[in-house]
Amino acid sequence: MSYYIAPRFLDKLAVHITKNFLNLPGVRVPLILGIHGRKGEGKTFQCELVFEKMGIEVTLISGGELESPDAGDPARLIRLRYRETAELIKVRGKMCVLMINDLDAGAGRFDEGTQYTVNTQLVNATLMNIADNPTDVQLPGSYDSTPLRRVPIIVTGNDFSTLYAPLIRDGRMEKFYWEPNRDDKVGIVSGIFAEDGLSQREVEQLVDTFANQSIDFFSALRSRIYDEQIRNFIHEIGFERISLRVVNSVEGPPTFKKPDFSLSHLIESGKFMVGEQKRVQSSQLVDEYNRLNRGRNYQSAPSAAEEISIQPSSNGSAKQKASNTHLSLETQEQIRQILSQGYKISIEHVDERRFRTGSWQSCVNSHIDGESDAISSLESSLAEYSNEYVRLVGIDPKAKRRVIETIIQRPNGKN
């Protein structure tokens, strides 16, 4: 099967990798290339195609390997794989790279529910150190003064804004946002259905019909076309005997005739898959559960009348003093704008000491999607943490990323 490599993707990887193997006097070359973008757009697969085309050997690390019950293990793993890859370059005499898939899933911080562990800190610090000293990467407890070969690092992820900011700064990491355009999608989908007899016009029509879908949608669509034949095969063999027929059968693996890959059948199956996606997005049972729990665990915020306190003055007369936790009209309008775009709201606080390290903590147990809840929760947080920083966070529930962070209060109640 002939797969399509997007020219932009090929150029970006080829330039970054080659540049790291060249000695350019007076030029500081970023060691890390961060490829980020929407889920399912084929970032990892495009990388694999480029590596195959250029004859590059790859050492892989998964984002799931960046956490461990033993502190320090993931950082040591990164250093070990880097040194192994440097040795491969020396032994094989060819380009090799270290690739970390889904870095943001292993080292990112998405919301207040994501625990920031010692290993997360060490992984960030290790990658920063390697990016700054690519020829001097040592293992804990040992030191080898022999300079290593420089090893380009490729990392993929969906949302790099969740990563430690100093790690992704220019000079350490070069960023490449991968969003295939229509021509890229047509080329990739043509490769997916290359053996199924679809014409160029039919591929273009299929892509235009599902223009908002990612690349993996079309791959899953091709797989789904075989479901009917497999279902008939199971019914023919019988549910009781299908395991013996498929696993270690003396009859050999089953064969299937070519399914119906007509455009109309593909569009019909694709619309069914889109319907399933919408059902998942519209259910949101977790949000409903969290709202119920929030209602049980938290009392409502004080009303405007309750926020006006009567305090005696020094001469015995009384004066009214408005609570400084009352939200300004500007903040209330900002809350409305965030919610009107379909985003949810979270509220976080931090004291002056932890503010310098960015160790924010959540004020609420779940994301807020109602204006009255957001206003009352924010007013309560301002009152409870009057001597701390309090910020408002807008979160895109579909992309699972932060879209806005605004400090509403500074220490001593300065709004």
N, C-alpha and C positions, 0 to 999 in steps of 0.2 A: 504494500500500500504506500502511495506517494503522499507524504504530508507536506503541508504548506508552512514555510517559515516567513513571518512578516519581515519585510526588508528593514523597517525601523528597529525591530527587535534584534535582528542579526547584526546590524551596524553597531548598535549600542553595546552589545556584549562583546563583539569582536574588538572594538576600539578599546574598551575598558581592560579586557584581558591582555591584549597585545601591549598596551601602554605600560602595564605593570611588569612586563618582561623586558622593557627597554630601559636604557640608561639615558634619560633626558636631563642634561646638565641644567641646574637651576630651576627645575620644574618639580613641584611637590604633587605627586600623583596620589589621589585617594585610593586606599587599599580596598575598600568595601564598595560594592555596587548594590544598592537597595532597590529591588523591583517591587513596586506596590501597585495596587489597583483593586477593582471589585472582585468578589469571589467568583470562581468558575470561569475566568477569562483565559485560562491556559498558560499562566506565567511559568509554572514548573515545566510543563510539557514543551513549551517553546524553548526553554533553556536546554532541555535534553536534546532537542533537535539541533540546536546550535552547537552543542558540545560534540554531537555525533558528526556533524558536518566539518567541524574544525579539528576533529581527532583529539579531543581533550579528555583526559581522565578526570573523574570527579570523586571527591571524598564527601560523603553526605552526612549531615547531622539534621535530625528532626527537631522541631520545636518542642516535642514531647520529652526529649532528652535533656532539656534545660532545667529540669527540676528533679530533685532527689531527696530522699529522707536524710541523706548524709550531706551536711553543709560542705561546699567546696567541690563536690564531685562534677557537676556540670562545667564549672570553669576549668577544672583539670582536663576534662574530656575535650574541650575546645582546643586547649593548648596541645594535647596529645595528637589530635587529628591534624592540627596545623603542622606539627613537626613531621608527622607521617607523610603528609602531602609534599612537604618540602623535600623529604628524602626520595619520594617517588619521582619528582622532577629531576633530581640528581641521577637516579638509577636508570630511569626510562629515557631520559634525554628528550622529553617532550613537555608541552604545556599541561599543567594540572591545576585544578582549582578546588577550593573548599566551599561547599554550598550548604547553607542553613535554611531549611524550608520552614515557613510559618514562624518567623522570628517573633513577630508581635504576639502570637498565641502563647509562646513560651516565656517571653521576657517583657511583654507589654502590660499596661495597667488600664483596664477598660472602664471600670466604675468602682464604687465603694465595695462591691462584692469580690473584687479581685485582690487577693492577698499579696502584699509586696514582701517577699521573703529575703533571707540572706543570700540564697542562691541567685535570685533575680539581680540583686546588687552586684554580686561577684561576676555574673555573666556580662552585665553591662561594663563593669570595670575592666574585665579581661579583654573584651572586644576593643575597647578604647585603647588599652595598652598595646595590643597587637597592631592596631591601626597606626599608632604613633611610633612603634619600634618593630617593624615587620621582620627584621633579620635577627632579632634578639628575643626569642620566645622560649622561656625556660619552664621546666616542670617543677612543681613544688618539691623542695628537698634536694634538688640537684642543680648544677650549673655547668653549662658547656659554653666556653668562650668562642667556639667556632661559629662564624656567621651563617645563618640559614639562607636558603633561596627564598626570595620574596614570593608569597603565595596569594594570588588574588582571591578575595572572598566575595561570593555572591549570596545575598540574602533575599528571601521573598516574604511577602506579607500583604495583608489587606489594608491595615491602617497604621502607618508609622508614627502618627501623632501620639499613639499610646506608649511609644518607646521613650527612654531617657534622652532628653533633648541634647545633652553634650555628645552622645553617641552618634546622632544623625546629622551633626553640624557639618557644613562644607569643609573639606579638607580631610575628614575621616571617611565620610560616606557620600558617594555620588548617588543622587536619587533619579529614578526613572519610573514615571507613572505610565503603566501599560493599560491603555484603553483602545482595543482594536476598532478601527473605523469600518465603514461598510465594505470597502475593498478587502481589508484584512479578513473580515468575517466571511465574505464570499469565498475567498481563497482557502481558509481553514475548513469551512463546511464542505467545499468541493473535495478536499482531501478525505474528509470523514466518509462521504458517500461516493468515493471514487469507483468502488467496485459494484455499485448498485444501479448504474445506468442512468443517473439523473443528468440532464443537459445543463449547460451553463445558465440558461434562462430559468429553468425550474429551480436551480439552487438559489439564484437571485430572488425569485419569488418567495421561496421558503424563508430566506433570511429576512426579507421585507415584511413578511407576515408576522414574524416573531422578532421584530427589531429590538425590543427591549430585553430580550433574553440573552444570557451569557453563553459562551462557547460550549460549556459542558451540557447545556440544555440539548443541543443538537446531537451530541454524542449519546446522551441518555435516550433521546428520541429514537435513534437508530437501534439501540439495544431493545427498546420497548416493542419494536415491530416484530421481534422474534417471540414475544410472549404468547401469541396465539398458537404457534406451532408447538412450543414447549408444553402449553396447557393440553393440547390434543395428544401429545406424546405421553404425558402423565396419565391421562384418562385411558389411553390405550393399554398401557402397561399395568396400571392399577396403583393406587396410593400405597398399598402394602408391599409391592415388589419394586417400586421405583429406586429404592436405595441399592438393592442388589444389582439392578440393571445398570446403574450409572457408576457405582464404585466397584472396582476390581471385577468387572464383568468379563467373562470369556468371549462374549460376542463382540467386544470392541466398542469404542465410543459410538453413540448414535449419530446419524447424519440427518440433516434437514434440507429440504429443497429451499430455493431462494424465495423469501417472503415477498409480499406485495409492497414494492417501494414506489408506488405511484405518488405523485404530488398530492392528490386529494386525500389519499390514505395517511400520508405524513402529516398533513395539516389537521386532519381529524384527530389523530393521536396527540399531536402537539397541543391542540386546544384542550383536550382532556387533562394533559399534564399542567397546563396553565391554571385550569380550574382547581386542581389539587393544591397548587401553590397558594391560590387565593384563600382556600379554606384554612390553610395553616396560618396565613397572615391575619385572617379575620377572627380566629378563635380566641387567641390571647387570654387563655384561661388563667395563666400565671398572674397577669395583671389584675384580673378580677379577684383572685385569691389574696393578692397582696393588699388590695384596697380594703377587703373585708378585715384582714388582720390589722391594718393600720387604724381602721375605725374602732377596733376593740382595744388596741394598745395605747392609743393617744386620745387625750381629751381635746375638745375643740379649743381653738385659740380664743383669747378674750375679745369681747366685742369692743367697738370704738368707745362706748360709754365707760367700759371697765378700764380702758387704757388711760382715762383722765383721772389723775389722783389729786386729792385735796390735801395740801400740806400747810400747817400753820407757819406764819412768818414770824420774824423775831419780835414784832410788836403786837403779836396776838391775833392779828387778822389772818384770814385765810386767803390763799392764792391757788389758782389752778395751774398745773404743770402738765403739759402733754408729754406722753411717753415718747422717747426718741426712737422707739422701735417701729413707729408707724411708717409704712412704706411711702416713698415719694411717688408722685404721679408718673414720673419717668420710669421708675422701676416697675410699677404696675403695668405700664404700656409695654415694657420689654418682655414681661411674662406673657402678656397676651400675644405678642408677635411670635414668641417661641412656640407657644401651643398652637397658634393658627397654622403653622407650617407642618403640623403633624408630629412635632418633637415632644419629648418628655423632659421633665425638670427634676434635677437633683440639687440638694443643698449641702455644702461642705464647710467645715470650719478648721482652723489651725491656730495655735498660739504663736507668739512672736518668735520663739526659739525654733520651732519646727517649720516656720514659714520659709526660712532660708534653705531648708532641704526639700521643700515641696511635699511634706508628709501630711497631706490633707486627710481629714476624716469625715465620714458622712454624718449628717444630722438626722437623716430619715432612713427608714428601713428599705424603702422601695422608690422607684421612679414615680413622679407625680404627673398626671395628665389632665387635671382639672384646675381651672383658674382660682376658684375659691380655696381649694386645698393648698395650692401653691402659695397664695398670699398669706393664708393663716399659718402655714408651716414656716414660711420665711420670717414672718413677724415673731413667731415663737422662738425661732433660732437666734434672731437678733437679740432678743431679750435674754435668752439663756447664755449666750456666748458674747456678752456685751464688751468684754475685754479682749476679744480675739478677732482674727480676720474671718469673714463669712463671705462665701462666693456662691453665685448662681450658675448652674451648669445646664446647658441644653444638650440633650442626647437624642441622636437619630436611632429609633428602635430597630429599624430595618437593617441599616448598615452597622449597627452596634458600635457607634463612634461618637465622640463629643464634637459638637458643632460650634459651641460657644462657651466661654468661661469668663465670668465678670465678677470682680470683687465688689460686693455691695457694702461691706462694713470693714473698717480698719479698727485696730485696738482703741479702747476707750470710747467706743460707740460713735466714731467718726464715720458718717455715711457719705 
